[in-house]
Amino acid sequence: MQLKPIERQVVVVAGASSGIGRETALQFAKRGAKVVVSGRSESKLASLVDEIRSFAGEVVSVISDVAIFEQVNAIADKAIEAFGRLDTWVHVPATALFATFEQTTPEEFERIIDVNLMGQVYGAMAALPHLRREGPGGFNSYFLNRGKAFPAATKRLFCFQARNRGICRVAASRVAARTNSHQRDEYKTSRH
């Protein structure tokens, strides 16, 4: 399956306010894609929008929490409203907790599940109808690709079903490697 050239795509990057998501949005915009960026931090998204517009990139932003289905749907709606379609959805939001089991509250466990698992589900539910309608499109979930959010069997089933509907996963491995390396260095220096 052949995707449209990047410069002809409308790309959503959920979780674009920092890290892998921010770098992914910048790379798509630098290559000419129209970009819809989303995240929870209004100030970080504003900074990203300014940076993309500084090199004449086309971008709109949506404040959203991927743990809330209606807010994830609003991201897709914004892409359609602003650019008329959606070609690729990159989903990278995640949360982590560094604590012992005994130190972790039920609410903290619930937040992790809501963002890391249900956020992925909501992203797919919001994106796939638009991707199917537009023809060959891409759905890239960083955690699906890395096998963190779903067991391997579920991951294989999702990918098989998506491919059979004209949707493929797009890899952002260079961006992920570059950003992960930076984040690992940051984590190492902040540990005591």
C-alpha positions, -999 to +999 in steps of 0.1 A: +000+000+000+013+034-010+006+064+012+003+099-002+036+119-002+040+137+032+037+171+016+001+162+005-010+148+039-030+161+068-014+146+099-027+146+134-001+143+162-018+135+195+006+142+224+025+169+206+033+192+234+066+176+243+091+148+236+085+124+207+051+140+198+066+175+195+096+163+174+072+142+152+050+172+145+080+194+137+094+168+112+060+163+094+056+201+092+091+206+079+084+181+052+053+201+041+024+182+058-005+201+072-004+193+109-030+192+137-013+191+171-029+182+204-020+179+240-029+191+275-005+220+278-019+251+261+014+270+265+036+242+251+012+238+221+013+275+215+051+274+214+050+245+190+025+263+167+047+294+167+078+273+158+059+255+129+045+288+116+081+304+118+090+282+088+056+288+071+042+254+082+004+250+083-008+240+117-038+241+141-039+230+177-064+213+200-062+212+238-071+177+247-068+149+272-067+115+255-083+099+285-116+117+275-132+102+244-150+134+234-118+154+235-100+128+212-129+130+188-125+168+188-090+164+175-103+145+144-131+170+140-106+199+140-086+182+113-117+179+091-128+215+099-094+230+093-081+210+064-110+189+050-096+155+057-073+133+078-045+112+062-023+101+091-028+099+129+002+097+151-007+088+187+021+092+214+006+103+247+016+083+277+020+085+314+042+066+338+045+063+375+077+055+394+065+041+428+061+008+445+028-010+442+020-002+478+027+035+472+003+037+442-033+047+447-062+032+427-067+066+411-031+066+398-035+031+384-067+043+367-050+073+351-023+051+337-049+027+321-070+057+309-041+074+291-019+045+280-046+020+271-080+037+266-063+068+250-049+044+223-084+029+218-100+064+216-073+076+191-080+046+169-118+051+172-115+087+163-091+082+134-100+050+116-134+062+101-116+092+085-086+071+074-109+046+057-128+073+039-097+090+026-081+058+012-047+046+022-038+063+054-016+057+084-023+051+121+009+052+142+006+044+178+040+047+195+029+022+222+013-002+197+046-001+177+067-007+209+042-033+222+038-016+255+000-009+257-014-041+243-004-077+246+013-090+214-018-110+202-040-079+205-014-058+187-012-083+158-050-085+156-053-047+154-026-044+128-041-072+107-076-056+108-062-021+100-042-034+070-072-051+056-091-018+057-064+001+038-047+015+068-011+009+077+012+019+106+038+044+098+071+042+117+088+072+132+118+053+145+144+079+139+124+105+157+117+080+185+153+070+188+165+106+189+139+117+214+142+086+236+179+091+238+174+127+250+147+116+275+169+088+289+198+113+295+173+136+312+160+108+334+195+096+344+205+131+355+173+136+375+176+104+394+192+104+429 
